[in-house]
Amino acid sequence: MFSLAFLLATLGTADSIPTLTGPLESGPLAQEAAVVLHRQPALPIVSLRMAVLANDPPGYAGAGHMMQHLLYPSLRDRAARVGGLLQIQRTSDAIVYTVTGPTAELSYMAELLTSALRPGVPAPDAVLRADRELREERLAEWETAPGHARAMLRAQLFPADISAAGTDRSATRFTASSLPRIWETLYEPEKVSVVAVGDVYLEDVQNAFSDLPEADRSREVEIQRDSVVLGSLAPAEATRAWLGNAYLASDLEPAAVTVTARLLGELLRERLPEAQVDAEHWWTHHGQALAIVLAVPGPEMDTGRRALGTAVAALLDDVSFLAVSDAAAAIRREMLFYSRTPERMAEVIGQFVDRTGDPNATELFYTELDRLDDTDVREVLRRLLERTPARAEIPPQALRPRVR
Amino acid sequence: MRRSLLVLGLLVAGGVGVAPAGSAQTRIAVLMEPGTPVVATEILLSVGPADEENGQAGLANLAARSVVAPLLPVLDSLGAHLTVLPQKDALSVSVVSAPDVWMEATRLLLEALFREPADSVLTMRERGSIASELRGRSANPADVAMQEIDRAFFGTEHPWGRSTVGTPETVERLSFRAVDEFLRDNFTPDRAFASVVGPVEAPAALAHLQPLLGSTFPAPVELISFQPLRSPVRREYDSITTWIGASFLFSETADEEAVRFLAYLATADLSFSPMQRSVYNVESEVVRRIGGGEVRLQIVIPPEETEEWEERVTDVVARLVERPMPDDVFDAHLRRYEGERLMTLIAPEDRAHAAARQLLLEGSQQQIVPDLTRMTQARVRAAAAALRDPTVVVLGPTLDN
């Protein structure tokens, strides 16, 4: 969730900015899966992003990402054989594998990706290694103040959106014998989507992905109770005060939320020049939220709290057509810049497809930015003002004299 | 300013791919890419350490940074991204922007480079920042190793033998007057090559750039001859690892793609494996310059294995061609290399840089995507035979301490 949130928040109308993707080609794959193509003939390279839309089964939080950790070393080495690059990503919407390499190796790379849909029984030592890597990810989310603050906000707004790294409790259920059954519960071929960006044709991609495995429901795992800790963890160690407010925004126009987040970030940076300000648009199939996370020097904690609490109202008083246009144009240009390589373009298109299923969702969002004016942003701000935000606070560490 | 006429001689001698001298098109390349979302423009100035006086190392870099500094907020407002990269033989200035603003961004850039005087306050601020950056890097053994190889390979008196960006001491001595004079003398349109990559139309791009670059003859690019030190060069360095660098010179007529593949094979041969578990890191770089180029290898190993690895690095090319490789092994290497080579061009700014370098070196823009369909072991052997004996530099603690 956070990668797109970060992209969109840092990215949001100028009439003359060209299209991002233009109309995309799309079509069916085997087993009712789907493919979207953005053709870029400049270089004989293609990026293939395969997403399996899936929530982890109840009681098995982190299972999707665990499978990725199990498969990553072998898939990475196989991609390297053709000079390619493999990336894995577990978003709130999907389990994602992306491979980028020469167009001449399209079939090889497609076979590499589809092999991830038939994971097989892992070796016990591989399970132990992947389990340790997942545990380190969980600890990192708890230990670092930015991750901790966001996790606290997310847990309040979207309790079902458990961390990609899972929980300590669910990790105990991942064994060499249970993981294949968990995968069978999780995998549905009709929820596979492939985004291809590069020097290829739709028909070639369809042929390359003609052999997707069927679902096997004969060995599904039992549903277990989850044990998610909501906000009662020990606070992370921090040298500055970390403050977060996040508003549910699922019913609001996404493009307007993105621009509002950017404007709120700019306002707070102006008001708090010493603070680190991140204003983000979170958007997954769980819903949308507008989150602001501040890091301020310890003595400025009250000032930061006040600025954060009044930011929405202050922007509502100040927002102008010009500011909205400038912010939207800047976001559109940043989207263009970010998407300049095939794997990043595949990531941007893919995240929109994962949420909406619409192959042209990226371009629609991009076009919507062009249409926005200050009335759209005011509407978002008014609706946010009516809501009580989720809050997170991590005070800075204080040095205490040692008690003997 | 020390400029000789060797390369002018090479151009006149009719090197492969040299475009008709003097036409404005030979300084501008346009790669039309309809599916690419941004426009990447590279302005390559044939300006570098060879234009700096003794004791002024880093002046070209400071001049470039100073002259683009006032532009950064404006480019930022246009959503354009600017990068300055100093090289031994040229200054690379790259700007990546949305297609609707690329002309505005490049116009501002070219006017700043060739018409705007430097601002004294910004120049002094840039000088301070560069000196701080260099101080931070002075403890990095990779940087130190690279500088030692440069000194050994080009010689201590040669401009390329010193650091391209200078040292904290040389940079701090540079005055605003020196920067201003350097800009007036060297940042001139006749020393600029431009390439544009993205969703643009070639006639419109040329019509935009030609008036900004002018239609003057490209200034001759020079090569000052150099004499490598006697190899191996040993330098004491307080570190827990030893760095061995080797530089193999190749001539202008060498088969560049075969040389690049050879460098890849050498890296693979020296890399960490179950048979050589003590290798910490191996890197290779192939740099093409006017009049030829070099393959540079760098390996990091434990100090107690220095002698063994010094020999292995020195002999790596000879060893590779000594015995033929089984065909399937060769094909597997070639398959991987082809992919890795393409991936180096994945970003539009990478392709713009490659095209601009071709303009500088060849006088015209040619195919930037390598054709490896006819790569054979015989070609690799011929490329290896054309490489000169390496200059080897060993940097690390000695056994005495």
Chai-1 contact restraints between the chains, C-beta under 6 A:
chainA,res_idxA,chainB,res_idxB,connection_type,confidence,min_distance_angstrom,max_distance_angstrom,comment,restraint_id
A,S16,B,D100,contact,1.0,0.0,6.0,A-B,restraint_1
A,I17,B,A98,contact,1.0,0.0,6.0,A-B,restraint_2
A,I17,B,D100,contact,1.0,0.0,6.0,A-B,restraint_3
A,P18,B,P99,contact,1.0,0.0,6.0,A-B,restraint_4
A,R39,B,G35,contact,1.0,0.0,6.0,A-B,restraint_5
A,Q40,B,G35,contact,1.0,0.0,6.0,A-B,restraint_6
A,A42,B,E33,contact,1.0,0.0,6.0,A-B,restraint_7
A,A42,B,T36,contact,1.0,0.0,6.0,A-B,restraint_8
A,L43,B,L345,contact,1.0,0.0,6.0,A-B,restraint_9
A,I45,B,L342,contact,1.0,0.0,6.0,A-B,restraint_10
A,R81,B,R336,contact,1.0,0.0,6.0,A-B,restraint_11
A,V82,B,R335,contact,1.0,0.0,6.0,A-B,restraint_12
A,V82,B,G339,contact,1.0,0.0,6.0,A-B,restraint_13
A,G83,B,R336,contact,1.0,0.0,6.0,A-B,restraint_14
A,G83,B,G339,contact,1.0,0.0,6.0,A-B,restraint_15
A,G83,B,E340,contact,1.0,0.0,6.0,A-B,restraint_16
A,G84,B,G339,contact,1.0,0.0,6.0,A-B,restraint_17
A,G101,B,G339,contact,1.0,0.0,6.0,A-B,restraint_18
A,P102,B,G339,contact,1.0,0.0,6.0,A-B,restraint_19
A,P102,B,L342,contact,1.0,0.0,6.0,A-B,restraint_20
A,A330,B,G79,contact,1.0,0.0,6.0,A-B,restraint_21
A,R333,B,G79,contact,1.0,0.0,6.0,A-B,restraint_22
A,R333,B,A98,contact,1.0,0.0,6.0,A-B,restraint_23
A,L336,B,P37,contact,1.0,0.0,6.0,A-B,restraint_24
A,L336,B,V38,contact,1.0,0.0,6.0,A-B,restraint_25
A,L336,B,A98,contact,1.0,0.0,6.0,A-B,restraint_26
A,F337,B,V38,contact,1.0,0.0,6.0,A-B,restraint_27
A,S339,B,P37,contact,1.0,0.0,6.0,A-B,restraint_28
A,R340,B,P37,contact,1.0,0.0,6.0,A-B,restraint_29
A,R340,B,V38,contact,1.0,0.0,6.0,A-B,restraint_30
A,R340,B,P348,contact,1.0,0.0,6.0,A-B,restraint_31
A,T341,B,I346,contact,1.0,0.0,6.0,A-B,restraint_32
A,T341,B,A347,contact,1.0,0.0,6.0,A-B,restraint_33
